Amino acid sequence: MTEEVIAGIGQRAIFVTLELAAPVLVFALLAGLVVSVFQAVTQIQEMTLALVPKILAVILALVVFGPWMMRTLVEFARELFMNLPNYVL
């Protein structure tokens, strides 16, 4: 295995990780933004009010994007295992 192959596998793994984390993080970010605006307008500073909508947004993101995330991860693993004999020389 050469350094280029290892770097390519690592780069692809990092890209897949970021690609899979993005939808969940965006949903949590949007939920946090909406709750923050609501808290600023109403001056309610309850900590659970900020936490519960974020948890629900993350669960919703996992339900909506879960099948796509699983397909992407399985495709990456399959590609890695199928090319494994080509990497080892």
SULGI-V445506 format. One record per residue. N is the residue number from 1. RES is the residue in three letters. SS is DSSP state (helix for helix, strand for strand, loop for the rest). BURIAL is + if it has 16 or more other C-alpha atoms within 10 Angstrom, else -. Layout:
N/RES/SS/BURIAL  N/RES/SS/BURIAL
This chain:
1/MET/loop/-  2/THR/loop/-  3/GLU/helix/-  4/GLU/helix/-  5/VAL/helix/-  6/ILE/helix/-  7/ALA/helix/-  8/GLY/helix/-  9/ILE/helix/-  10/GLY/helix/-  11/GLN/helix/-  12/ARG/helix/-  13/ALA/helix/+  14/ILE/helix/-  15/PHE/helix/-  16/VAL/helix/+  17/THR/helix/-  18/LEU/helix/-  19/GLU/helix/-  20/LEU/helix/+  21/ALA/helix/-  22/ALA/helix/-  23/PRO/helix/+  24/VAL/helix/+  25/LEU/helix/+  26/VAL/helix/-  27/PHE/helix/+  28/ALA/helix/+  29/LEU/helix/-  30/LEU/helix/-  31/ALA/helix/+  32/GLY/helix/+  33/LEU/helix/-  34/VAL/helix/-  35/VAL/helix/+  36/SER/helix/+  37/VAL/helix/-  38/PHE/helix/-  39/GLN/helix/-  40/ALA/helix/-  41/VAL/helix/-  42/THR/helix/-  43/GLN/loop/-  44/ILE/loop/-  45/GLN/loop/-  46/GLU/loop/-  47/MET/helix/-  48/THR/helix/-  49/LEU/helix/-  50/ALA/helix/+  51/LEU/helix/-  52/VAL/helix/-  53/PRO/helix/+  54/LYS/helix/+  55/ILE/helix/-  56/LEU/helix/-  57/ALA/helix/+  58/VAL/helix/+  59/ILE/helix/+  60/LEU/helix/-  61/ALA/helix/+  62/LEU/helix/+  63/VAL/helix/-  64/VAL/helix/-  65/PHE/helix/-  66/GLY/helix/+  67/PRO/helix/-  68/TRP/helix/-  69/MET/helix/+  70/MET/helix/-  71/ARG/helix/-  72/THR/helix/+  73/LEU/helix/+  74/VAL/helix/-  75/GLU/helix/-  76/PHE/helix/-  77/ALA/helix/-  78/ARG/helix/-  79/GLU/helix/-  80/LEU/helix/-  81/PHE/helix/-  82/MET/helix/-  83/ASN/loop/-  84/LEU/helix/-  85/PRO/helix/-  86/ASN/helix/-  87/TYR/helix/-  88/VAL/loop/-  89/LEU/loop/-
